[in-house]
Amino acid sequence: MLLEYPSDLKYLDSHEYARLDGEIATIGISAFAVDQLGDIVFLELPEVGDAVTKGESFGSVESVKAVEDLYSPISGTVIERNEAMLESPEQVAEDPYGEGWLLKLRVNDPGEVDDALSADEYRAQVEGE
């Protein structure tokens, strides 16, 4: 599988990403994480209206191999969660940067992602370069 690292995203070394659009951040997990996890069987996500804090766990992803915590790249309030992924978590693997997003947040401070990894930095880290 050819892994993609869209350049408009900011990444955490724990494999979550954020796509900022003004005050709204779309949060998901990278194609690398999906590849490492294998078949995803369950997602746990916060409710709409819940606050999430940068660097803290907001839920978990369970695969046939492992259960991993999900960490937020930015602080904010959940304004939407991807119900389709909760119902069919295996679909995250089909389009992790598009239809497979997990949360949308109204962010407290867009500058919080400035210290996250760029696509090139993240690629170098996960590919061991």
C-alpha positions in Angstrom: 0.0 0.0 0.0 1.4 3.4 -1.0 1.0 5.6 2.0 0.0 9.2 1.5 0.9 12.2 3.7 -1.2 15.2 2.6 0.7 18.4 3.0 -2.2 20.4 4.2 -2.3 18.4 7.4 -0.5 18.6 10.7 0.5 15.3 12.4 1.2 14.0 15.8 3.9 11.3 16.4 1.0 9.2 17.7 -0.5 9.3 14.2 -3.4 11.6 14.5 -3.8 14.5 12.1 -5.6 17.9 12.0 -6.8 19.8 9.0 -7.5 23.4 9.9 -10.1 25.4 8.1 -10.4 28.7 10.0 -11.8 27.8 13.4 -12.7 24.3 12.5 -10.3 21.4 12.7 -11.0 18.0 11.2 -9.3 15.2 13.2 -8.5 11.7 12.0 -5.8 9.1 11.9 -3.1 8.8 9.3 -2.9 6.1 6.6 0.3 4.9 8.3 -1.7 4.3 11.5 -4.4 2.5 9.6 -1.8 0.3 7.9 -0.1 -0.5 11.2 -3.4 -1.3 13.0 -4.8 -3.7 10.4 -8.5 -4.3 10.3 -10.3 -1.7 12.5 -13.2 -3.2 14.4 -14.3 -0.5 16.9 -14.0 3.2 17.5 -14.8 5.1 20.7 -15.3 8.9 20.1 -16.5 11.7 22.3 -20.0 13.2 22.1 -20.9 16.4 20.3 -20.4 19.2 22.8 -17.5 17.5 24.6 -14.3 19.4 25.1 -11.0 17.8 24.0 -7.6 19.0 25.0 -4.5 19.0 22.9 -2.2 16.0 23.8 -4.9 14.2 25.8 -6.8 11.1 24.8 -10.3 11.7 23.3 -11.1 8.1 22.5 -9.7 4.9 21.1 -9.4 2.8 18.0 -9.6 -1.0 18.2 -8.2 -3.3 15.6 -7.7 -7.1 15.4 -4.1 -6.4 16.6 -4.4 -3.8 19.3 -6.4 -1.1 21.1 -4.8 2.4 20.8 -5.8 5.7 22.5 -6.5 8.6 20.2 -4.8 11.9 21.1 -6.0 15.3 20.0 -3.6 17.5 18.0 -5.5 20.6 19.1 -7.9 21.7 21.9 -11.5 22.5 21.1 -15.2 21.5 21.3 -16.6 18.6 19.3 -19.1 20.0 16.8 -19.5 16.8 14.8 -18.4 13.2 14.9 -18.4 10.8 12.0 -21.3 8.5 12.8 -20.7 6.5 9.6 -17.2 5.5 10.9 -18.7 4.6 14.3 -21.1 2.2 12.6 -18.6 0.8 10.1 -15.1 1.5 11.6 -13.4 -0.6 8.9 -14.2 2.1 6.4 -11.6 4.4 8.0 -9.0 2.4 6.1 -10.6 3.2 2.7 -10.2 7.0 2.9 -8.5 8.1 6.2 -8.0 11.7 5.0 -11.4 12.1 3.3 -14.5 10.2 4.3 -12.7 8.5 7.2 -12.3 11.5 9.4 -13.3 11.1 13.0 -14.1 14.5 14.6 -14.7 18.1 13.7 -13.8 20.6 16.4 -14.3 24.3 17.0 -10.8 25.1 18.0 -9.8 27.3 20.9 -6.4 28.4 19.4 -5.5 27.5 15.8 -1.8 28.2 16.7 -1.8 25.1 18.9 -1.0 23.0 15.9 2.1 25.0 15.0 4.3 22.5 16.9 2.8 19.5 15.3 4.7 17.7 12.5 4.6 18.7 8.9 3.8 16.1 6.3 7.6 15.8 5.4 8.6 15.5 9.1 5.9 12.9 9.8 6.9 10.9 6.7 10.5 10.9 7.7 9.6 9.8 11.2 7.3 6.9 10.3 9.4 5.7 7.4 12.5 5.8 9.6 14.6 8.1 7.5 
